[in-house]
């Protein structure tokens, strides 16, 4: 497994990719929430920096426009493709991300789909499935996989949705911390449900929520509840050989310190 981290698509992307190499990492996920940055010029710049530094871009993490409330109250109505009022625009956002990913020769497009409905017999669920299918087919035509980032749905709901959409190019970007932060599952147990679909992994840690309105707390790797030795062991048994992408959702010098700490922490498990 390669170890990588997050890089954001903005005016400093080449410098960020150079830092990934300085940290001794091998890969990155490219994250973008600003669709105006999906230009030919940025594609050329990103590709050149990746080749120069020898850093693999394992996936494009594509956001979408509009309000996003990361909590249990407003999140249902603002996140991903679930909200009806923003769905059409966000489908176009994800298609533009797919086109950009093709320009930089990246075959995995990742996003949060939102709080997927639990009841598969509702019109709401059927409409969300159709929206995901439209994006997935578009990615398929671009030679790509569309990956669900875990967190806002239970593992069995995610598996059901992958099978229901049924385009054959769907996968999972496993964020073990998110499964905890949203109170949806133990990430190691979740692999027993959907493990064969994991095509990307965020190396992130955290705790279950204790306030009914707000997510649990993200923490430095090793300080939360994710059992990384068991998680990596199970990923190996599943044949996963992709990247472990370190994600630390803070900023500044402490973020860099925690990324470097996570690198050593993960190396100790992988090589131990």
Secondary structure as GFF3:
##gff-version 3
##sequence-region A 1 272
A	DSSP	beta_strand	2	8	.	.	.	ID=ss1
A	DSSP	alpha_helix	13	22	.	.	.	ID=ss2
A	DSSP	beta_strand	27	32	.	.	.	ID=ss3
A	DSSP	three_ten_helix	35	37	.	.	.	ID=ss4
A	DSSP	alpha_helix	40	53	.	.	.	ID=ss5
A	DSSP	beta_strand	56	62	.	.	.	ID=ss6
A	DSSP	alpha_helix	75	78	.	.	.	ID=ss7
A	DSSP	alpha_helix	84	103	.	.	.	ID=ss8
A	DSSP	beta_strand	108	111	.	.	.	ID=ss9
A	DSSP	alpha_helix	123	141	.	.	.	ID=ss10
A	DSSP	beta_strand	145	149	.	.	.	ID=ss11
A	DSSP	alpha_helix	155	165	.	.	.	ID=ss12
A	DSSP	beta_strand	170	175	.	.	.	ID=ss13
A	DSSP	alpha_helix	176	181	.	.	.	ID=ss14
A	DSSP	alpha_helix	187	194	.	.	.	ID=ss15
A	DSSP	three_ten_helix	195	197	.	.	.	ID=ss16
A	DSSP	beta_strand	198	203	.	.	.	ID=ss17
A	DSSP	beta_strand	205	206	.	.	.	ID=ss18
A	DSSP	beta_strand	218	219	.	.	.	ID=ss19
A	DSSP	alpha_helix	228	237	.	.	.	ID=ss20
A	DSSP	beta_strand	243	246	.	.	.	ID=ss21
A	DSSP	alpha_helix	253	270	.	.	.	ID=ss22
###
